[in-house]
Amino acid sequence: MSPAEPARALDPAAGEPLLRRDDGGVATLTFNRPARYNPLSEAMLDALQAALDAIAADDAVRVVVLASQGAAFCVGHDLKEMRGRPEQAYYEWLFRKCSAVMLSLQLLPVPVIARVQGLATAAGCQLVAATDLAVAARTAQFATSGIRVGLFCMTPGVAVSRAVSRKRSAEMLMTGEFIDADTALQWGLVNRVVEETDLDAAVAEMASHILDKSRAAIAAGKRMFYRQIQMGVEGAYDYAATEMAANMMFADAQEGIDAFLARRPPVWRHK
């Protein structure tokens, strides 16, 4: 483990909406607007996009953790900011900006873990659904709650409907009702639920199971995983066979198999 770098603000001029901390291959991005429940304002979206772009080009990062300060993980878009510009063109621009962030999470070559405490609503729930993995405190609550104010959570529904079954996601989107962490686990929105005091340890444990794997293999596998989901089963198998054959040619795959046969730990060449 390398020494931890101090957390640093990515956009000090905008009130430090996001902090980044790097420690031993884990980059933790922390929403830092606790008094406002960490909304996805324009400044927050810009800071998050910049951080994800930087991480995509940083070979030292092996895992990303999305976290937050305060009583909420993220309550979605900043409604007050949005009402300040009642223009359809502006709203389309804003929702596309948010969608680009969500796609960036999926396109990162490393896994992204959501560390969820408190509320995760609307686009905040979308963030949880868009990450690769999620660990929630037992006190966390989730909702696509836009319908409560007359706004169907359409863009959050893209991610939620791909993480949760059709009937469950339709229920969330159409009723706007909150579900607790145990229900989110049962429905497939999160991977694990722990007591809030154990949340950091559970996220660290999950990250540790990734850190000792080949970064090159994880990157190839993550890319394949999301592409094949959109295919029919025959096309998915054909695509997976091609990609797995290419993976077999990786130096890390050859090293890993040789290490397994020799009963020794692998030494990854491409971390």
DAHUZI-V27343 format. One record per backbone hydrogen bond with DSSP energy under -1.0 kcal/mol. NH is the residue of the N-H (numbers start at 1). CO is the residue of the C=O. If there is no record, write none. Layout:
BEGIN
nh = {NH;NH}
co = {CO;CO}
END
This chain:
BEGIN
nh = {5;8;10;14;15;16;19;20;21;23;26;27;28;29;30;31;32;36;37;38;40;41;45;46;47;48;49;50;51;52;53;54;55;56;58;61;62;63;64;65;66;67;69;73;74;75;79;82;83;85;87;91;92;93;94;95;96;97;98;99;100;101;102;103;104;105;106;107;108;113;114;115;116;120;121;122;124;126;127;128;129;130;131;133;135;136;137;138;140;141;142;143;148;149;150;151;154;157;160;161;163;164;169;170;171;172;173;174;175;176;179;184;185;186;187;189;190;191;192;194;198;199;202;203;204;205;206;207;208;209;210;211;213;216;218;219;220;221;222;223;224;225;226;227;228;229;231;236;237;238;239;240;241;242;243;244;245;246;247;248;249;250;254;255;256;257;258;259;260;261;262;264}
co = {22;20;18;11;12;11;30;8;28;26;23;63;21;65;19;67;17;33;34;33;76;39;41;42;43;44;45;46;47;48;49;50;51;52;55;58;25;25;111;27;113;29;31;119;119;37;77;78;79;82;85;87;88;89;90;91;92;93;94;95;96;97;98;99;100;101;102;103;104;64;133;66;135;141;74;143;121;122;123;124;125;126;127;112;114;192;116;194;137;118;179;120;145;146;147;146;152;153;156;157;160;160;165;166;167;168;169;170;171;172;142;180;181;182;183;184;184;134;134;136;195;196;198;199;200;201;202;203;204;205;207;207;210;270;214;215;216;217;218;219;220;221;222;223;224;225;228;232;233;234;235;236;237;238;239;240;241;242;243;244;246;247;250;251;252;253;254;255;256;257;258;259}
END
